[in-house]
């Protein structure tokens, strides 16, 4: 089977940036979230337990802070879909296998089914809803359209985000790179031939674009 | 109407939109994530549903207590699907369900339902027929000609055993729906391949008049044959909604349940014996086959596949019942299995007599249905050419001395694909706007796009001027999208309704052009007199003559008379060749190249047709190399109800695909034929034959995993 790129696996906690730190941080006050400074400040605070009931959190999605109240066990994909009506990303395998829930978090593609919503605080989360404004298509979406890289389309938003993340890191991929780099997403209708072409087209069109732009 | 319009498709060289490849109309909304699937919906007041399913393969519910779950804050409704006394026949059987204000609460509540089971004996493995005992039900013997004499006279006889396991549909969007039952009316947003048939079925099961049931679905995340009827979960969801005072309830299967009970393709195993001449002619065929479709047993399809006119046949088919989820139609029901068994057995016969299998297939194409004989021979040659067969193919086992062996394998397919019964309405408004309304659904196959192409062609208008409405029960009913029947139906109903509407328009417009209605045509945005392009009106000007009266005309596809009309027909043929490399040290199979030659009559959109064939091959490569529902004999449970261990093919697993649409004029003139199924049929057989050709020994059982390949190489049973 294809190997998965690191960039498509959930981001491991960076030093001083742990789930516990976040939980404590939320206890201090969510107003400071999103600044990126919180985890170091929180490290010194006393341990606190959150949940199992709902807790208020703030997610920074597509450049905007969004407040919601969820149980600590709620995943990012469920928070997006059930609480925020951001339904582009899909819940399919729910176990970090298929990539239908792919979003870009802190610049890396992640499986949103395997990230807790509370752990996603303080990071920039980019979803397919934020890719383009108005009715215009982002170059990756347009490339999928141009190359007939979708059938039922249920895997497509995840694939588009995985492609976006992949191209951000590999601006000039070869077809072999594409086969390797997109191995973390699955399609049941069998649109891979179109996707291979779409990624190459999108990479070409995005040359010179600002990273994450 | 004075004259019935001439509905025939325009000649190939006169088509302007049909036969071209405009991009799929739902592409932008899907690739930008804006397409709302029913599983994305959240109507006002919606509750989240969650299921409790049976952990046992076979058990009786002795008691069930929902009192704790009901008291959980946020729980609005609890429904028991399997009351005490229910005997459940497989793991995943629906026991109870909860609707609550959040999904987390609903799930938590299902865990608080106390169920006591009396666990009963189970049987879940059907590979070995001898162990099936009373679970096996043998059908009668089918006898054609005199097989005993034919085998006695045969110059060569080959024997083999072959197996193809249960695989699941693994739709990415699981089965389910959002449903709201208020009083005597129901709103339902299902994930279904059958929008037009859904209300009727639900009506019978809930005793609500069909006229009070509104069904709506814009997009579906995969069906592949598994999503037609409302299913148990729609009934459960409806009851949850009713008990919660009519609030809508969202109830979709979790992935594990989806893999257990959301449908599967039956298995097929067989011992097959062939006899024939040394020139490759097969004269005798004997099959003992069995397989399972779950608790409701089904036997494998008839053998031999395609070569149905063989003169001497003996066949016994046995259905095995197991305690596992029930089979559903799986993209060419019965055909992958039948193609696998037949094409592997023929490949083994070719090896036995030392012939190139392509030649053996071509020779025995004489036993295919008469109308398809020459098509198969042409396609076998074409596929061989595209696969460099003559250059690359070596006799079995003669594929070099290194550890990695290359091999080629061929297989064939047949399918019907005629249009189902259906209706469409074409509307012409006085302002010139045009609408097509038909209660069909677009599974991602391109249905929206091809309907719009047919309408644009017929009205002589750009596609952007056609407004299409599909996906609700309030529109003229089309049929369910199964059996590759949609494209034939909707192309016909669109063509006929559009022609009927034009005929009405011509009646109004003709006097002002000084012509008879039947002398008019709609071309390039004008209504004009045939042969006199100067006598014309712009489309807008022609429609203004309607005054305030809209035209709305129906068009119908009646399967019995469709072939005579020439718009759609049935009978598609296909040949595919797999080119693989097998590492004989690791057992890993890699697809180098995969060639498909496919006929499907008149092709409305070649790009979308090619995408359908690509998709069918890719899905097939998954089943050929990776997919299998694995049952545990000891516990009776499914060992891989997930997507880590139920593996689909990924973007790197498929090699390079070469698709050749066989659109020769003799195929085109037959009319439109469905394409969802035909190319999905022969992949397991082609890959299995290629692996066998590469490594020199038959790997009997799909999927071609390292385990099966190494077992065959080591002389263990594969």
HADDOCK unambig.tbl for C-alpha pairs under 7 A between the chains (distance, minus, plus):
assign (segid A and resid 1 and name CA) (segid B and resid 650 and name CA) 6.99 0.50 0.50
assign (segid A and resid 1 and name CA) (segid B and resid 653 and name CA) 6.44 0.50 0.50
assign (segid A and resid 2 and name CA) (segid B and resid 650 and name CA) 6.43 0.50 0.50
assign (segid A and resid 2 and name CA) (segid B and resid 652 and name CA) 5.79 0.50 0.50
assign (segid A and resid 2 and name CA) (segid B and resid 653 and name CA) 6.83 0.50 0.50
assign (segid A and resid 87 and name CA) (segid B and resid 40 and name CA) 5.64 0.50 0.50
assign (segid A and resid 88 and name CA) (segid B and resid 33 and name CA) 4.33 0.50 0.50
assign (segid A and resid 88 and name CA) (segid B and resid 34 and name CA) 6.35 0.50 0.50
assign (segid A and resid 92 and name CA) (segid B and resid 172 and name CA) 5.58 0.50 0.50
assign (segid A and resid 92 and name CA) (segid B and resid 173 and name CA) 6.43 0.50 0.50
assign (segid A and resid 92 and name CA) (segid B and resid 255 and name CA) 6.84 0.50 0.50
assign (segid A and resid 93 and name CA) (segid B and resid 255 and name CA) 5.87 0.50 0.50
assign (segid A and resid 93 and name CA) (segid B and resid 642 and name CA) 6.63 0.50 0.50
assign (segid A and resid 93 and name CA) (segid B and resid 643 and name CA) 5.96 0.50 0.50
assign (segid A and resid 97 and name CA) (segid B and resid 643 and name CA) 6.25 0.50 0.50
assign (segid A and resid 97 and name CA) (segid B and resid 644 and name CA) 5.95 0.50 0.50
assign (segid A and resid 128 and name CA) (segid B and resid 32 and name CA) 6.52 0.50 0.50
assign (segid A and resid 128 and name CA) (segid B and resid 33 and name CA) 6.07 0.50 0.50
assign (segid A and resid 129 and name CA) (segid B and resid 33 and name CA) 6.64 0.50 0.50
assign (segid A and resid 137 and name CA) (segid B and resid 32 and name CA) 6.79 0.50 0.50
assign (segid A and resid 141 and name CA) (segid B and resid 31 and name CA) 4.89 0.50 0.50
assign (segid A and resid 141 and name CA) (segid B and resid 32 and name CA) 5.70 0.50 0.50
assign (segid A and resid 144 and name CA) (segid B and resid 31 and name CA) 6.27 0.50 0.50
assign (segid A and resid 145 and name CA) (segid B and resid 27 and name CA) 5.00 0.50 0.50
assign (segid A and resid 145 and name CA) (segid B and resid 28 and name CA) 5.99 0.50 0.50
assign (segid A and resid 145 and name CA) (segid B and resid 31 and name CA) 6.51 0.50 0.50
assign (segid A and resid 146 and name CA) (segid B and resid 23 and name CA) 6.83 0.50 0.50
assign (segid A and resid 148 and name CA) (segid B and resid 23 and name CA) 6.98 0.50 0.50
assign (segid A and resid 150 and name CA) (segid B and resid 27 and name CA) 6.93 0.50 0.50
assign (segid A and resid 151 and name CA) (segid B and resid 444 and name CA) 4.14 0.50 0.50
assign (segid A and resid 151 and name CA) (segid B and resid 445 and name CA) 6.10 0.50 0.50
assign (segid A and resid 152 and name CA) (segid B and resid 220 and name CA) 6.27 0.50 0.50
assign (segid A and resid 152 and name CA) (segid B and resid 221 and name CA) 5.20 0.50 0.50
assign (segid A and resid 152 and name CA) (segid B and resid 222 and name CA) 5.73 0.50 0.50
assign (segid A and resid 152 and name CA) (segid B and resid 443 and name CA) 5.75 0.50 0.50
assign (segid A and resid 152 and name CA) (segid B and resid 444 and name CA) 3.96 0.50 0.50
assign (segid A and resid 153 and name CA) (segid B and resid 30 and name CA) 5.57 0.50 0.50
assign (segid A and resid 153 and name CA) (segid B and resid 221 and name CA) 6.58 0.50 0.50
assign (segid A and resid 153 and name CA) (segid B and resid 444 and name CA) 6.96 0.50 0.50
assign (segid A and resid 154 and name CA) (segid B and resid 172 and name CA) 6.59 0.50 0.50
assign (segid A and resid 154 and name CA) (segid B and resid 173 and name CA) 6.77 0.50 0.50
assign (segid A and resid 154 and name CA) (segid B and resid 221 and name CA) 4.97 0.50 0.50
assign (segid A and resid 156 and name CA) (segid B and resid 30 and name CA) 6.83 0.50 0.50
assign (segid A and resid 156 and name CA) (segid B and resid 31 and name CA) 5.91 0.50 0.50
assign (segid A and resid 157 and name CA) (segid B and resid 31 and name CA) 6.08 0.50 0.50
assign (segid A and resid 157 and name CA) (segid B and resid 32 and name CA) 6.64 0.50 0.50
assign (segid A and resid 157 and name CA) (segid B and resid 33 and name CA) 5.20 0.50 0.50
assign (segid A and resid 179 and name CA) (segid B and resid 651 and name CA) 5.62 0.50 0.50
assign (segid A and resid 179 and name CA) (segid B and resid 652 and name CA) 4.74 0.50 0.50
assign (segid A and resid 180 and name CA) (segid B and resid 652 and name CA) 6.60 0.50 0.50
assign (segid A and resid 182 and name CA) (segid B and resid 651 and name CA) 6.84 0.50 0.50
assign (segid A and resid 183 and name CA) (segid B and resid 650 and name CA) 5.92 0.50 0.50
assign (segid A and resid 183 and name CA) (segid B and resid 651 and name CA) 5.90 0.50 0.50
assign (segid A and resid 183 and name CA) (segid B and resid 652 and name CA) 6.66 0.50 0.50
assign (segid A and resid 186 and name CA) (segid B and resid 650 and name CA) 5.74 0.50 0.50
assign (segid A and resid 188 and name CA) (segid B and resid 171 and name CA) 6.80 0.50 0.50
assign (segid A and resid 188 and name CA) (segid B and resid 172 and name CA) 6.78 0.50 0.50
assign (segid A and resid 188 and name CA) (segid B and resid 619 and name CA) 6.50 0.50 0.50
assign (segid A and resid 189 and name CA) (segid B and resid 615 and name CA) 5.27 0.50 0.50
assign (segid A and resid 189 and name CA) (segid B and resid 619 and name CA) 6.64 0.50 0.50
assign (segid A and resid 190 and name CA) (segid B and resid 614 and name CA) 6.54 0.50 0.50
assign (segid A and resid 190 and name CA) (segid B and resid 615 and name CA) 3.86 0.50 0.50
assign (segid A and resid 190 and name CA) (segid B and resid 616 and name CA) 6.82 0.50 0.50
assign (segid A and resid 190 and name CA) (segid B and resid 618 and name CA) 5.04 0.50 0.50
assign (segid A and resid 190 and name CA) (segid B and resid 619 and name CA) 5.86 0.50 0.50
assign (segid A and resid 191 and name CA) (segid B and resid 615 and name CA) 5.92 0.50 0.50
assign (segid A and resid 192 and name CA) (segid B and resid 651 and name CA) 5.44 0.50 0.50
